[in-house]
Amino acid sequence: MSLEHTGSQGTGARDQVTPPQWSQSAPALPEGTKEPRCLRPADVEMCQSVLPCHANHRGELGAGQLLKWIDTTACLAAEKHAGVPCVTASMDDIQFEETVRVGQIINVKAKVNRAFNSSMEVGIRVSVQDVQTGILKQVCVAYSTFVVKPVGSQKVSLEPVEIPSTAEEQLEHSLASERRRLRLCNEEGFNNLMHDSHLLRDAANRKDSTLKSTESTKVESIELVLPPHANHHGNTFGGQIMAWMENAATVAASRLCGYPTLKSVDMFKFRGPSNVGDRLVFKAVVNNTFQKSLEVGVRVEAYNCEEWNQGRPRHINSAFLIYNISSDQEQTQTFPDVKYSTKDGERRYLAAIVRKRIRLARKHILSHKEEESLSVPWDKNNQVYLGYKNVAALTVLAGKQEWEISSLQPKTLLIGSINDGKLSGSRGSKAAETTVLPPPCLTIRMRIFCWAAHHPCLSVAKMFNFLLVSFSDVQHVKKKTSKNIRIFTNEEEEMLSVKVEMEVMAPVSQTFSVLSDLQLRPTWDRHYASCEEVETAGDDEKVYHIKCPSVNSDRGRDFVVLMSRRQPCKEGEPYIIALRSVTVAAVPPLADHTRSEALCAGFLINSTGCSSCKVSYFNQVTSGVLPYIAGNLAGWSKSLEETASSCIEFLENSIKSTRF
């Protein structure tokens, strides 16, 4: 997809479009036209027989060729709605679900889901049919953003798409705004996560000299844009550019591990157009590996004759392609670990970790698959079996090996001055600004000096105000809790799970006792509005009714969960607190809350010393849980880190107030 029509690239459009809903052609209206009429949905459909010339050496349809067909069909649907030339501005994540082989039939359907001024979202569905059996399977679903290519200086305003009547189309229409929001927030979320990515440097990079460097996978390839590569507007066909990108990326991936299979293409935007006669240089390199997948980054630079002689490239596109182990490499279950050897390699390495986290968030946020009921009926007479299943599920989840780190909090969280580590601009003034002090120094004088060195831009008044702090104030300057918070994700068979590890300076038995009393949880977890005990079956099994606050202006959610707790049978084993949803007749759904379900969640607590322990929180994410962590995964918030920090502080403070 690209910015110039049918796949040509355009000039990075900021006005992005919204999701699918098929639309019918009609000319765009000049700006200022009143009361635009709505259009009736209409599909654009392409059918292709997969020939040997479309396939790779394994007889499978090349992903580059498929991207060409997708881009062509989507562009024609956009132009049918707009009535004027359109260019591809961006493409959302594409997940390839099915392998297409020579002799099968490819069907590509595209329609405009929604139009916004000069941009629109086109939804594309690709299916494959076996000629002999007639079986039809879905290959992928994609969403492209197209913008109108103005004719002359007059701006064009698109006509709206008629709101669909079927339930399926209404769902797609309602999700359109959410997809648009994710597109617009994608860059912000990425930058937020990259800001803290340096914390992952030591945990992520492998120092082993036997590991292969990502630099060894670099590929550079050049193509000359000829008339057959141009679309009907005279720009380089965007689908062709994507095919060339896929070729370079596949070569880079094969230098690391045989012939992996392209599984998905990350969300990307076209930055600018290219034309017939341009030289296109494709630079590809493996950025990072993730056990069962690897990411390849491709940068596209364009030169016309003059730019070629002067060595002045135009950066027209960058994309990131995700590969999996191919089916014929069963002996190789995971990709080999890699290391970076340059500063740019480090940036790409860490950025790949961030993109994977955002990719997981987008995938599960936008997924609208209906879940079957996850709750089991609570029966006090069968509590032994239910408790066993509850604990066993959490133990299995904790034992999974494919946990990948996605966030790391610094081990020491600074010291405080006056107001728990925050210094206001002046005494008695509004604390609009606060400054966190660096780690403690040997003396107060050194502490002030180091703080000034860390904050050279602060005003003299603010510095002088700090120097006026009395000795009694300085006595309140204390070291904050040593916090090491690590967040991991795991995706297996379309199920996303999250793990949060916390180091706590509190005895393991006390930590177990406090965390297993869920009625205390609203004290430190802002996602718990209230928690009431509904029924008890001894000390180790209790049923709770939990109310959670609303998210994104939705109704609040509530959960009815069984809490099963277990102390270790022998030294070295963890304390276990397991949670899962149950149904209880005494707690029917509430009118002002959405009844939601938790499949598997809880804590494993391991002793690390006489007065310290490691707390690991697990949650197998369901549609009811996702709204409370989606922003964190996508990089818009730090809710998980903040909740973990609050949990640590609550546990450590409980040492002073509770006697066990």
Beta strands, then each sheet from edge to edge (+ up, - down):
strand 1: 29-30
strand 2: 44-49
strand 3: 86-91
strand 4: 94-95
strand 5: 105-116
strand 6: 119-129
strand 7: 136-148
strand 8: 156-157
strand 9: 212-213
strand 10: 219-224
strand 11: 261-265
strand 12: 268-269
strand 13: 279-289
strand 14: 293-303
strand 15: 314-324
strand 16: 338-339
strand 17: 376-377
strand 18: 404-408
strand 19: 422-423
strand 20: 435-436
strand 21: 485-492
strand 22: 495-504
strand 23: 530-536
strand 24: 541-548
strand 25: 556-566
strand 26: 575-583
strand 27: 593-595
strand 28: 600-609
strand 29: 612-620
sheet 1: 1+ 8-
sheet 2: 2+ 5- 6+ 7- 3+ 12-
sheet 3: 4+ 11- 15+ 14- 13+ 10-
sheet 4: 9+ 16+
sheet 5: 17+ 26+ 25- 24+ 23-
sheet 6: 17+ 26+ 28- 29+ 22- 21+ 18-
sheet 7: 17+ 26+ 25- 27-
sheet 8: 19+ 20-
end
